[in-house]
């Protein structure tokens, strides 16, 4: 690729196009105070935009944390719903609190437990979002392929692994490379090189 | 935004996900030999993927050159067509040659003349792609807004202006900033910071 842009230009993009929302700001503060990693705001805006284009009926998230990324999906939904799944009940309770505050609970379903196991209950998933334990990305996709709708989109966060994706000694990097290779062979895919790397794949 | 990735990682992305096609490679060689600027391959793959998600009936390109970006649109179309417009007849003839070679002429319409004037003939444009003279971006969008379909997408190339978008002395940078601001206020938009900056906007 030809151009690598510096911080000043990335800030320009970030400031010009962020989705403004008071609940999102509160979630960002909560994440910061509790040292809870969330996707960056640019990636959130990207999820929101892709959802507007795709118009999904069913979005399923694996690894929702306290609902920050799910909130961007929910804000873009017209009719469908987003299923939030996290193995920690307190995360899902926190997500429910934020969704209530944002008036978005009618667009969401809140589930506690193993993300892959719970996701298997859903058929015709239009957007599958992966943000669970990185070692499980490939297993998650392979397990859930039969649960995807015909033209499903798969989106995965952290696929550049903090810029360490090419590391030969990092086990998670190695597994993420396997995942990226699988996605490039089996789907039309692209990685958006922002935040921690966002993979977008189409069946 | 949190992370800026280096050349090694951008090359990893580029190599893993490029769309392989012999005609595209020939077009790349032609562009290089004739010093004719084209979008980079990553941006092409992005256009292709968005088209697969959007499933447009009508794509209109302003400033098609010899058809490199249009080819990525055409390859992703199921039923629709892409209208190529360029003011130079020899560019459009060259595009026709490449589209014939790729077996894609049934998905394309070839037009010679002023891009904005010709585009006005089309109604319900699902994807409007801007790659014409940069000083005309804002005029083009304002003129063609009434020709867009209800959920249209607008995509514009070069919106980071070779990394000079923040220049205070470059007239084109100033006009592109005006365009970017307009798009951020009137649409849900995002800039993909690859190639020369690709704007994606949804009505």
Contacts between the chains, C-beta under 8 A, distances in Angstrom:
chain1	res1	chain2	res2	distance
A	1	B	10	4.5
A	1	B	11	7.4
A	1	B	13	7.3
A	1	B	14	5.3
A	1	B	40	5.8
A	1	B	42	5.1
A	1	B	194	5.5
A	1	B	195	6.4
A	2	B	40	5.3
A	2	B	195	5.9
A	2	B	196	7.1
A	3	B	160	7.4
A	3	B	162	6.9
A	3	B	163	5.9
A	3	B	194	7.3
A	3	B	195	6.4
A	3	B	196	6.1
A	3	B	197	7.7
A	4	B	4	6.9
A	4	B	5	7.3
A	4	B	6	7.0
A	4	B	7	6.7
A	4	B	10	6.6
A	5	B	4	7.4
A	5	B	160	6.4
A	5	B	163	5.8
A	5	B	193	5.0
A	5	B	197	7.7
A	6	B	4	7.1
A	6	B	163	7.5
A	7	B	4	6.7
A	8	B	166	6.2
A	9	B	160	6.1
A	9	B	163	6.3
A	9	B	165	6.4
A	9	B	166	6.6
A	9	B	193	7.1
A	10	B	1	4.5
A	10	B	4	6.7
A	10	B	193	6.3
A	11	B	1	7.4
A	12	B	165	6.7
A	12	B	166	6.2
A	13	B	1	7.3
A	13	B	160	7.9
A	13	B	190	7.8
A	13	B	191	4.6
A	13	B	193	6.1
A	14	B	1	5.3
A	16	B	180	6.1
A	16	B	181	7.0
A	16	B	184	4.8
A	16	B	189	7.9
A	16	B	191	7.6
A	17	B	184	5.4
A	17	B	189	5.4
A	17	B	190	5.2
A	17	B	191	6.6
A	19	B	188	7.8
A	40	B	1	5.8
A	40	B	2	5.3
A	42	B	1	5.1
A	42	B	190	7.4
A	45	B	188	7.9
A	45	B	190	5.4
A	46	B	190	5.7
A	48	B	188	6.9
A	49	B	188	5.7
A	49	B	189	7.7
A	49	B	190	5.4
A	49	B	200	6.4
A	49	B	202	5.9
A	50	B	53	7.1
A	52	B	151	7.9
A	52	B	188	6.1
A	52	B	202	4.8
A	53	B	50	7.1
A	53	B	53	5.7
A	53	B	54	5.6
A	53	B	151	7.8
A	53	B	153	6.4
A	53	B	202	6.0
A	54	B	53	5.6
A	55	B	151	7.8
A	151	B	52	8.0
A	151	B	53	7.8
A	151	B	55	7.9
A	153	B	53	6.4
A	160	B	3	7.4
A	160	B	5	6.3
A	160	B	9	6.1
A	160	B	13	7.9
A	162	B	3	7.0
A	163	B	3	6.0
A	163	B	5	5.8
A	163	B	6	7.5
A	163	B	9	6.4
A	165	B	9	6.4
A	165	B	12	6.7
A	166	B	8	6.2
A	166	B	9	6.6
A	166	B	12	6.2
A	180	B	16	6.1
A	181	B	16	7.0
A	184	B	16	4.7
A	184	B	17	5.4
A	188	B	19	7.8
A	188	B	45	7.9
A	188	B	48	6.9
A	188	B	49	5.6
A	188	B	52	6.1
A	189	B	16	7.9
A	189	B	17	5.4
A	189	B	49	7.7
A	190	B	13	7.8
A	190	B	17	5.2
A	190	B	42	7.4
A	190	B	45	5.4
A	190	B	46	5.7
A	190	B	49	5.4
A	191	B	13	4.6
A	191	B	16	7.6
A	191	B	17	6.6
A	192	B	192	6.2
A	192	B	194	7.9
A	193	B	5	5.0
A	193	B	9	7.1
A	193	B	10	6.3
A	193	B	13	6.1
A	193	B	193	7.3
A	193	B	194	6.4
A	194	B	1	5.5
A	194	B	3	7.3
A	194	B	192	7.9
A	194	B	193	6.4
A	195	B	1	6.4
A	195	B	2	6.0
A	195	B	3	6.3
A	196	B	2	7.1
A	196	B	3	6.1
A	197	B	3	7.8
A	197	B	5	7.7
A	200	B	49	6.4
A	202	B	49	5.8
A	202	B	52	4.8
A	202	B	53	6.0
